[in-house]
Structures are given as structure tokens and as C-alpha cells.
Amino acid sequence: MAQEQKAKEYNRKKIFLEIAETIWLIIFLIWLMYGGWAVAIRNFLASLSSSTWVLNGLYIIVFLLLIKVVILPLSYYSSYRIEHRYGLSRESFSAWMVDELKELALSIVFGLLIGETVYALMARFPYLWWLIASLILNVALIILTKLAPVVLMPIFFRFKRLEDKELEARLIRLTDQAHTRISGVFEMSLGQKTKAANAALAGIGSTRRIILSDTLLEGYNHDEIETIMAHELGHHVYNHMWKGILIQSLLITLLFFLIAHSLGKGVLWFHLKGIDDIAGLPYLTLITTLFSLIFLPLVNLYLRSLEYKADHYGVSITGKRDSFISALEKLARQNLCDQEPNPVVEFLFYSHPSISKRIGRLLVNG
């Protein structure tokens, strides 16, 4: 009961801080636009260079830095203080700050690439920019999914080939059973940051690989790890990754369409020079944030249905239902999951079904 109460308190605080961070961001964006600060920042930066590319790039960097500063106190409390208070984090403050700076650097790189492209398209194709931009971004999404395990994830974690050859052979046989080609089985150094455990089948094609956290390898037997990876294989066998990419692509296209049809009002309301005025970036970010909030419960509802299918596949291909249930229970305890969350909270915020529901279905359906 003490463990369950601890998990409920932890998740309640995490969700509260997530909501608070989103509300605080929305308030900040509204303040930037209605207070005239978005235009004031543009005017100041325009005095530094006559180049539109340079102005847009500087504005994007300043804007992202401001957002980071504004939400940093809540991020610190959510991802550092709370994690330490409930015994999950192993990171020192300096290591946490390094990760925050890495995230900021990545957001600036991607922000510049996306922002410069979008605003250039707005200037060149004022009526069709949203369609061209969504197509480019959708292709970029596929490329990033492919590169994530070999380019992005190593920025934050160390990887090495799995040393347990018996387990490696077992997992490779499992992938052969599922007719899924992988480039290898890797151990991820998650333990230097957290006590939580995780596993994944990441990448596409030549970059697809099995990733097991060192914290998982320390506390789970081979049968349990095999069933966890069988579940992950289920996502690939049923093409859940590609279905997810398709949904994201449709949502990106819809978002850009809505932005395109809202920009005219933004130009009038906030005294912008045109739809390609970089001072409208906070307005675009506000629309994106509100759009994400609206569609989050629907996307999560769909994602939870995929998890049930992957659970069923994992048990059916291994025939080890009890080992998978044991693994789920261990993961719930180790990662401080709320096994029976409030149904409303689960509907709004959970991308995975609660552990109690997953185990219940496994016991009924096998």
C-alpha cells in the first residue's frame, strides 16, 4: 500500500506540473503577442541585420531561449527535484543541466531548420506554403525516426553491444520468428541517470536495433526480457510505427492548414507586416500548443489500443504470459507507475493503458 500511495503521489505531481508548464507557456505566448513584445523583439533584431534569413534565425534563437528560461523553474522541479524526492533520479544537478543544455541546443538546431524553411515558404508561396511545408516536415519525420537510435539517442546515453550472448541469441531468434531484421542488440546506459528501466526496438530498416537499459538487465530474468521485447516486436509486426507516422503526418498537415487560415487574423490583431513576419512566431506556437492539447486525448486513445495488440502478440509468440505479467508488475514498481489511475486522467494523459488493465486483459484473453 505504501508503494502504491507513493506511485500515485508521484504521478499526480508529475501531471500537475505538466499541466502547469503548459498553462504557463500559453500565458507567456499571449503576453508576448498582446503586450507587443513579439514585434519589439523583431524591431530590435532587425536593427542588427538587413538580411531576412539572419533576422529570422536570430529571432528563432531568442524566442527559444526565452521559452527555456520561462519554463526552466517548472522543468527543474518536475524532472530533477521530484525525481530525486521519489528516489528515481541518480543524476547530479550539473549532469541534469548538461542534459538541459543539450536539449536546448537540439531545439535550436531543429527550430532553425524548420523555422527558416517555413517562413521562406510563406514569403515565396503565400497560398500553398502550408502544404509544401507539411510535406517537407513529414519526410523529415521519417528521416529522424530512422536516425534517432544512431544519431539522437547517443547524445544523451552511451551504447554498447550486449555482452550477454545467451540473451542476445534468444532475442535474435525472436526477431527471426517475427520476420523483423535488426542491426544488433545494444545495452543503454540508463542507470547513470535514473533507477527506472526501459527497452525499445528503435529505428527503421538498417538502423533498427534492440535497446535494453542496463537497469532492465540488472533486475529481470531472460524470460521477462524476452516477453518485453516480444511486445516491442508486436508494434513492428503490426506496422504501428508507420501507422503512428501516418497519423502524425495527417495532424501536421491539418495543423499547418489551420495556421494558414488563422494567420490573416493574426496579422491584423498583432500589427504584423504580413504572414511571413517572424514576429508572428509566438502566435504560431500558441496555435500549435492549443492544437496539441485538443488532439492529445484522441491520439492517446488510439495509442492505448495499439498497446493491447502488442501485448497480445508478445504473449502469443512466446507463450510466456506469466513472465510478461511479472515483467509488467516489476516495471510498474520500478518506474513508479500508477497501476490504477483515475479514468479521466488516464483518458487525457496516458499513451499506455494502466498496468492493471493490461494484466486484466492478459488474464482474460491470454
Stockholm file with secondary structure:
# STOCKHOLM 1.0

chainA/1-366         MAQEQKAKEYNRKKIFLEIAETIWLIIFLIWLMYGGWAVAIRNFLASLSSSTWVLNGLYIIVFLLLIKVVILPLSYYSSYRIEHRYGLSRESFSAWMVDELKELALSIVFGLLIGETVYALMARFPYLWWLIASLILNVALIILTKLAPVVLMPIFFRFKRLEDKELEARLIRLTDQAHTRISGVFEMSLGQKTKAANAALAGIGSTRRIILSDTLLEGYNHDEIETIMAHELGHHVYNHMWKGILIQSLLITLLFFLIAHSLGKGVLWFHLKGIDDIAGLPYLTLITTLFSLIFLPLVNLYLRSLEYKADHYGVSITGKRDSFISALEKLARQNLCDQEPNPVVEFLFYSHPSISKRIGRLLVNG
#=GR chainA/1-366 SS CHHHHHHHHHHHHHHHHHHHHHHHHHHHHHHHHHTTHHHHHHHHHHTTCSCHHHHHHHHHHHHHHHHHHHHHHHHHIIIIIHHHHTTCBCCCHHHHHHHHHHHHHHHHHHHHHHHHHHHHHHHHCTTTHHHHHHHHHHHHHHHHHHHIIIIIGGGTSCEEECSCHHHHHHHHHHHHHTTCCCSCEEEECCTTTBSCCCEEEECSGGGCEEEEEHHHHHHCCHHHHHHHHHHHHHHHHTTHHHHHHHHHHHHHHHHHHHHHTTHHHHHHHTTCSSTTCGGGHHHHHHHHHHHHHHHHHHHHHHHHHHHHHHHHHHHHHHCCHHHHHHHHHHHHHHTTCCSSCCHHHHHHHCSSCCHHHHHHHHHHHC
#=GC SS_cons         CHHHHHHHHHHHHHHHHHHHHHHHHHHHHHHHHHTTHHHHHHHHHHTTCSCHHHHHHHHHHHHHHHHHHHHHHHHHIIIIIHHHHTTCBCCCHHHHHHHHHHHHHHHHHHHHHHHHHHHHHHHHCTTTHHHHHHHHHHHHHHHHHHHIIIIIGGGTSCEEECSCHHHHHHHHHHHHHTTCCCSCEEEECCTTTBSCCCEEEECSGGGCEEEEEHHHHHHCCHHHHHHHHHHHHHHHHTTHHHHHHHHHHHHHHHHHHHHHTTHHHHHHHTTCSSTTCGGGHHHHHHHHHHHHHHHHHHHHHHHHHHHHHHHHHHHHHHCCHHHHHHHHHHHHHHTTCCSSCCHHHHHHHCSSCCHHHHHHHHHHHC
//
